[in-house]
Amino acid sequence: MGAVLATFGIDWRLLLINAVNFGILMAALWYFLYKPVMAMLEERRKRVAKGVADAQEAARALSEIEASRAAALSKAGKEADKLLDEARAAAQLKEREIIARGEAQAQRSLEDASKQAAELKTQALEESKREVAALIVLGIEKARQK
């Protein structure tokens, strides 16, 4: 084997020293460069995975919030419709009450006007009777004087 190495011009001692130097260089690079870079990459992978998980959680929470918001808006809309219906019913009831009071007041006013008209008629008849009686008395007195 020594002849083959000599033929190609390879010194086995230099080859051995280069192999040891290469091994030391690989060990140093592995210890000082590869391990820290791999640790940094692993940490970054974990952060990215955590970021993805957090984003998925946030998306899920957002969808829950949107669903609860939609439910709350729907509930509020139903309550508003209910309140509006109640207000309309109350307004109709109040309208009926006001109309009934107005009709009752109109009826009372009509009755009062009828009573006043009857009283005025009665007074006018009595006054007319008095005037007729006074005229009769005057007529009789004039008839006596002649």
C-alpha positions, 0 to 999 in steps of 0.5 A: 500500500505504501507503493500505491501512495508513493506512486500517487505522491501521497504522504500518509503522515500528511494525510493523517494530520489533515484527517485529524485537523479536519476532525478537530475542525468538524468538532469545533464547527459542530460544537460552536456553530451547528448546535447553536444554529440548530437550537435557534432553528428549533426555538424558531420552529416552536415560536412559529408553531405557537404563532400558528396555534395562537392564530388558530385560537384567535380565529376560533375566538373571533368566530365565537365572538361573531356568532355571539354578536350575531345572536345578541343582535338577533335577540336585540332585534326581537326585543325591539320588535316586541317593544315596538309591538307593545308600544303599538298596542298601548298606543291603540289602547290609549287611542281608544280611551281618548276617543271614548273620553272624547265621545263621552265628553261630546255626549255630555256637552250635547246633553248640557246643550240640550238641557240649556236649550230646554231651560231657555225654551222654558224661560222664553215660554214663561217670559212669553206667558208673562208678557201675554198676561201683561198685554191682556191686562193692558188690553182689559184696562184699555177696554174698561177705559173706553 
